[in-house]
């Protein structure tokens, strides 16, 4: 079963909401009219909305305690529901198709009217602060009749809160809508079919930034993630990190799946700890992961098998799950080496002194690549002990990332490689080399690709330096990971 796509309407007038319905009509199945957002005089007009919209509509009047805007008393709210259901038409297309009533709302007259005209009751339970852990018990408590759809929506404060939804999905529990809200909850929206949810909710592109993180717009759901094509045979892949909401990887992988007719979807997965990543992947049926900051190092301990490169540098950026076993790969080394050689137009780094900024999983791969290319390097990091751990196996130097190390940085400045996530926010305060004065002779490679020019690259370019970001490296990573995940070659490069 493919869940219905529901557009949530939160404009303050009927007319504005109808404009949005028309804009997204070809992408959605139903709409939810949030009457709690309407101006008082507009509430008087809700009865005609289903006919004007020309598609099935849910009527919702959400209280503030449940995440809505309605603050008047329950009697007033029941009156609004009654207005929406009044004078129901024999033609069901002119009536609301659904009505959303909270589990604790006592309104028997509204329920009787809804059932009399075959209007489906959605019985909802919200928690905007924390996860609902015993979903079985909650559904049993909320549901009053077998013909109702029970909606459970809660704030996910970790990826494990989302895993619990997927673990529950195989239980026999009647008609349901299951949603984990917030940035961690994105997989519950994209993979609603795996949760056996009847509906997944989307927001207009114009509105996604106004509400909680993790909301999906109709264009992204239908075209980027190919939501309507996801079925029981669809392979699931994804990129995981502490914040991958801005990652370009879903665009690059999903467009290739569509072009090459591969039944797969690639989703963003936010997590706090690596243990949550593995647990979620196994429960949700994820076949492969691209691993981003800060999990490249800690994820290795959860692997059953590692590639030679992964073992050598003790960091992974790719993991595949098959037959109950995990195997880790590291494509960072190869991808970075190719991108660096293209950038510098060289085959090796002989006689080059390289400054590597950072000491995480990406720095580990860069150091390994620099050694393979016969370069000499110094690792600079705020925690000097971590820099030392990377530097020692390659007989590189190490130093604290601070003004006190500026002389050493000058000595190793022919190529500066920035591997931390610090620079991915365009702010002067976010330049890890704020204390360094560029001469214009340095070549500067920032592994971040958003923004296109970080504060570091901007400063370097202003001094006349040759610069590049991490986009080309990302492309090479994508090609290699695509092959690992699907067994097929990535057919053609995507436009930057």
N, C-alpha and C positions, 0 to 999 in steps of 0.2 A: 504494500500500500504506500503510495506517495502522499505525504501529508499535504493538506491544502495550504497555500501561501496566503497569509492574511496581512493586509496593509493596515497599520495602526494610524488612525486619523486624529490629530490633536490640534487642528486649527480652531480658531475661536468663532468661525461662522460656517454655516452650511455651505455657502457658495465656495469658500476657499477649500473646504474638504472635497467638494465635487470636482474641483480643478485637479486635485491630486489623484482622485480616482480615475479621471480621464487620462492623466499622464501615464499612470502605471497599469492601466486596464489589461493590457496584453500580457502582463507578467504575473498578475495576481488572480486568486480564485475567489476570495472574499475580502471584505473590509470590516474593520472594527471602528464604529463611531464612538469616540470617547466623549460622551456628553458632559463629563465633568470639566472639559476644557472650553465648552461653548459659553458665549456670552449669554446672560440670563434671557434676553429676548429671543435668542436663537434656539434655546431649548424648546420654545413653544412650537418650533417648526420641525421637530425631529420625526414626527409621524410619517411625513412624505419622503424621508431620506432614502429608504430602500428602493422606492419606485424611481426616484431621480438618479440614484446611483446605477441602477440597472445590473446589479449583481448581488449575491447574498451578503447580508450585513449582520454583524454582531452589535447589539446595543449594550454598552457598558457605562456605568456611572461609578467610577472608582473613588473610594474614600481616601483621604489623605493618609490615614494609618496603613493603607494598603498600597501606597505609592502614587495615589491619584491626587486630584485637586479639590474634590468635593468636601466641603466643611460644614454644610448645613445638617440638620437632623435626619434621622432615618425615615421619618414620615414624609419629609420633602423628597427624599431620594426615591421612595416607593411611588410617590406621585409622578415623578419623571418616568419611571418604568411604565406606570399605568398609561401615561400619555403616549408613550411609544407603541404600546400594544392596543390602544383604544381603536374601536371600529375596525377590527381586523377584516381584511378583504378576502373573499373566496379565492382570489388569485394570490397564491403564496409569494409570487415575485414582488407584490406590493407590500408585503409584511417583512418585519425583521425575521431573519432565518434562525438567529441565535440570540439568547439573552444571557449575560454573564452575571451570576449572582454569587456572592461570597458564601462560604460554608456556614457562617454564623447568622446570615440574614434570614429573618422569619417574615416571609411575605407569601402566605398560602394563596391569596387571591391572584397574585402575579403568576405564580407557578401554575395555577389552574387555567388561567387565561392562555398562558404559553402552550400548555399541552392541548388545549382545545383547538388551537390553530396550528398544531404540529411545529411549534417553534422549539428548537432544541435548547435545553438548559445546560449551560456550562457552569458547573459548581466549582468555584475557585478558592484556593488557599495560597496566601502570599506570606513570605517572610523576607523583608528587605534588609535584614541585618545578618542572618546566618543561615546555614543549610538546614533543611529538614532531613533528619537522618533516618527515621523509620517511615519510609514512604508508604509501605503497605498499610500500616496502622492509620496514617493520615488519610489515605484514600478511603478506607473503610469508615472513618469517622465523618468525612465530608460528604460522601455519596449518600443520597436519600432514595434514589431509584435507579434501576439498571439502565434506563434510557438516557440518563444524564452523562455528559462528558465531564470528568473531573480534571481540573487544571491545577497542577502543583508547580508553583514558581517560587524559587528562593535565591537569595544572594549566595553565590559561590565565592568563598574566601580563599580557596585553594583548588588545585586541579583534582585533588582527591574528593572534593565535594561533587565534582562533575562525574567522576568515576562511579560514585554511588548510584547516580541516575542510570548509567549504562548497566551496572550490575543488576539493578532492579528490573530492567527492561524485559527480561525473559520471564518475569513472573506473570501469572494469569491474573489480570486485574481490571478487565473491562475497558471501556472507552476512556482514554486519557489524553491529556496534553502535559508534557513534562518539559520544564524550562529551567535551566540554571542561568541566573542573571549575572551580569558583570563581565569583565574581560576574560576571566577563566571559563565562563560559560559558553563561549562561542561555539565549541563543538556540538553542544546540545541543540543549537539552532541549525547548524549545517547538516548534522547527521540525525535530524529528527525522525527520519524513517527507521533508523536503527533503534530508536527508542519507542517505536510504534506509536508515536504521537500523531494525533489526527490533524493538528494545525501547527505551523511554525509562523512566528510573527516577524514582520519586517517593518522598517521605518522608512519614510521618504528620505532620499539623499539629503534634502534640505534640512532635515531634522535630526539626523543621527548624532551630531555633535552637541545637541542641546540636552540630551538625556544621558543615562548611564553608559559607560563603555561597554563594548561588546555587541552593539546593535548592528544588524545587517540591513543594507538597502536592497530593494528588489532587483536592480540591475546586477549587483554583485552575486546575489543568491542564484539567479537564473542563468546568467551568462558566464560569470567567472567560475562559480562552483558547480554549475550544471546540475542544480538541485533536482530538477525533474527527471534526470536520467539516472540518479543514484538508485541502485537496487541491491538485492542480497548478494549479487556477484561482484559488485563494485569494490575494487581494491582501495584501501584508505592509506594515504601517506600524509605527512605533515612536517612542518617546521616547528621546533620547540625551543623556547628560550624564556627569559624572564619577562620580556616584552617584545613580541613579534608582530604586533598589530600593524606596523608600518613596513613589514618585510615585503619585498618584491617577489619572493620565491613562489607564493601561490599563483601569481599571474603567469610567471614563466613556465611552471610545471603544468598548470591546468590548461593553458592555451595549447601546449604541445599535446596533451592527452586528447583534446578535442580535435586538433588537426590530424592526428595519427589514429583516430578512432580507437583509443584505448579506454576501457571501462575502469576508470580510476578517478579519484578526487584527492586533492592536496590541500590541507587545511592548516590554519595557524593554531598553535597550541601554546598557551601561556602556563608557566609553572613556577613554583618556588624552589622545589628540591627535586633532585634527579630521581629519587625513589618514587615520587608521584608520577613521573613521566612513564616509567616502566609499567607501573600498575595500571595506569590509564590505557596505555597502548595495548596491553594484553586483554583487558576487559572489553575495550571498545572495538577490538579487532583491527588495530593499526598494523600494517605490513612493513612500513619503513618510515624512518625519521631523518630529517635534516636537523642537525644539532647545533644550536647557536649558544651564545653567551648566556649564562655562565656554566653550562653543563658539559662542555667539551672534555674537561678532565674528569669530573666525578662520575660521568656516565660509564666510563671504561670499566669500573669495578662491577658493574651490573651485567657485563657482557659475558657470554659463554665462549666466544671466540673472537679474536682480533686479527686484523690484517697485519702484515709485517710493519708497515709504516705506523699504524696505530700503536703497536707494541713499542716501537722505537721511540716515539715522542710522547707516549702516555696520554694521548688526547685523540678524540674522535669527533668527526663532524657528520657522520652518516652511520645509521644503524638499521639493520634488516632483521625482521622477526619471521621465522619460518619453522614449522614443525616443533614449536615449543622452545626454540633456541634463538638467542640473539647473536648476531655477528656485527662487529664494528669495523668501519673503514675510516680512513682520513684522506679526503680529496683536497684538503686545504693546501698541502705541500705542492702537489702537481699544479693546482689551479693558480696558486700564488706565483710559482716559478714561471709559468707561461705568461702570466700577466706582467710580471716584472721584466722578463726578457723582451717582451713587446714594447713596454714603456721605455726601457733604456736602449733598445736596439743592440743588445749584446747577447752572447751565448753563455758567458760566465761572469763571475764577479772577482776575478783575479785582480789583485792590487787595489781593490775597493775596500774602504772602511765604512761599515754600515752601523747606524744607530737604530736599535729596535726599541720602540717605546711600548712598555707594557710587559706583563709576565703571565698572561692567561693562556688558554688553549690555543688561541690564534698566534700568539707570540711563540709558543712552542713549535708550531708548524713553520713559522717564518724562520726561526733560528735553524731548524733542520734544513730548510731549503737553502738558506744562505751558505751553510756549511757544504751542502752538496754542490753548490755553484762556486765553491772555492773562495768565498769571501771571508773577511775578518769582521767581527762585530763586537759591539758592547750593548748589553741589555740594560736599559734604564727603567726603573720601576719605583714607585713610592714605597713599597715594601721591599727593601733591598735583598732580604733573604730569598724571596721568590725569584728575583732576577738571578741570584747566584745559582739557584737550583737548575735553571735553564742553561746558564752560561757554562757551567763546569764541564758537562760531557763533551762540549765542542771546543773547549779551551778558549772560550770567548771571555771578554772582560765584563764586569757588571758594576753598576753604580746606582745611587739613589736618584730618582727623578726630582731634581730640585735645583735651584740656582747655584748651589755649591758645586754641582757637577758640570757647569757650563764649559769649562776648559776641555774636559774629556769629551763632551758632546761635540765641541768644535773639531776635535781630532777625528771623530768618527762621523762626520757630517756629509761625506760625499753622497751618501744615500740615507735618507731618514724614513723609517717605516713605522707608521703609527698604527698599533694593533688594538688599542683600547676602545671602549664604547664612549669614552669621555667626549670625543669630538663630534658625536652625532646630534648635538644640539647647537644651533648657530648662535653662539654667544661668546663674547670676548673672554668671559670667565671660563669657558669650556675649551680653551686652547691649552693642551697639556704642556706646550713649550712656550708659555707666555713670557718666560724669562730669557728666551733665546733670540738673538738678533741675526736674521738671515742675511747672507752675503749676496745671494743671487746665484751662487754656484751649486747649491744643493739640489738634488733630485728628491722630491718629497712624495711618498706614496702613503695615502691614508686609506686603510682598509674599509672605513665607513663609506657608504654610497648615498646616504641620506643625511643631510642635504648634499647636493651635488658637489658643493664646495663648503667644507667645514671651516670653522674659524682658523684652524691651522693652515689649511690649503689657501685660504684667502690671504693670510699674512705672508705665506711663502710666495705666492704669485705676485703680490704687490712688490716684493723685493726682487723679482725677476727670476725666480726659481722655476724649474720644470716641475709640473705637478700632475698627479692623477689620483682618482679615487678607486674604490673597490668594486666598481660595477663590472669591469671586465673579468675580474677574479670570480665574481658571482656567476657570470655567464659560464665560465669554465666549470665551476662547481655544479651548476645546473646540468650541464651536458653529462658529466660523469655520474652524478647521482641518478639522473634519469635512466641511464644505462643499468646501473646497479638495481634500481627499483623495478624496471619493466623488462629488462633484457633487450631492449631496442635502442637504436641510436636516436639521438635528438636530431630531427631532420634538418632544421635550419635555424640560424641565429634569429633572435627576436630583436626588433628595433629598440634601441635604448630610449 
